């Protein structure tokens, strides 16, 4: 199995999101638009080397917005079992 195949079979640690800046509010603070999921972050085999971010979408306004990480939540066991039964 190649490294790329091994990496893609792992589950991500974080979801990668982006919210574009849409303007400013009355107090001069930046306002953000609706956040969208643009990729995922995976752990590396050697954790001391950091993590890998894999983008599915690269926003054109990436420099004028906010990137954020959201933890991936595991599905409840009952949901997984019902999905397997439906397949």
C-alpha positions in Angstrom: 0.0 0.0 0.0 1.4 3.4 -0.9 1.7 6.3 1.6 -1.0 8.2 -0.2 -3.4 5.2 0.0 -2.5 4.7 3.7 -3.1 8.4 4.4 -6.5 8.5 2.6 -7.7 5.5 4.6 -7.1 7.2 7.9 -9.9 9.2 9.4 -9.2 12.9 9.8 -8.5 14.5 13.2 -10.1 17.8 12.3 -12.4 19.3 9.7 -10.9 22.3 8.0 -13.4 25.2 7.6 -13.3 28.7 6.1 -15.5 31.8 6.6 -15.0 34.8 4.4 -14.8 38.3 5.8 -18.0 40.1 4.7 -17.5 43.6 6.2 -17.4 45.3 9.6 -20.0 45.7 12.3 -21.0 49.0 14.0 -18.0 48.8 16.4 -15.5 48.2 13.5 -15.0 44.5 14.1 -14.8 42.2 11.1 -17.9 40.2 10.3 -17.7 36.8 8.8 -19.9 35.0 6.3 -21.3 31.5 6.5 -18.5 29.0 7.2 -18.0 26.1 4.8 -16.0 22.9 5.1 -13.1 23.0 2.7 -11.0 20.0 3.7 -9.6 17.9 6.6 -6.5 17.6 8.7 -4.8 14.2 9.3 -2.2 13.1 11.8 1.2 12.0 10.5 2.8 8.8 11.6 5.4 10.8 13.4 3.4 13.3 15.5 6.4 15.5 16.1 6.4 16.4 12.4 2.9 18.0 12.7 -0.2 17.3 10.7 -1.3 17.3 7.1 -4.0 19.6 5.8 -5.8 18.2 2.7 -7.9 20.8 0.9 -10.9 19.7 -1.2 -11.8 23.3 -2.1 -9.4 26.3 -2.1 -11.4 29.5 -1.7 -10.4 32.4 -4.1 -10.7 34.8 -1.2 -8.6 32.7 1.2 -6.4 35.8 2.2 -9.5 37.7 3.3 -11.2 35.3 5.7 -10.7 32.9 8.6 -9.5 29.3 8.5 -10.6 27.2 11.5 -10.3 23.6 12.7 -13.3 21.7 14.0 -12.8 18.4 15.9 -14.2 15.4 14.1 -16.8 13.8 16.3 -17.3 10.1 16.3 -20.8 8.9 15.3 -22.9 7.2 18.0 -22.6 3.4 17.8 -26.3 3.1 17.1 -26.1 5.3 14.0 -23.2 3.3 12.6 -25.0 0.0 13.2 -28.2 1.3 11.4 -26.1 2.6 8.5 -24.4 -0.8 8.1 -27.8 -2.6 8.2 -29.2 -0.3 5.5 -26.2 -1.1 3.2 
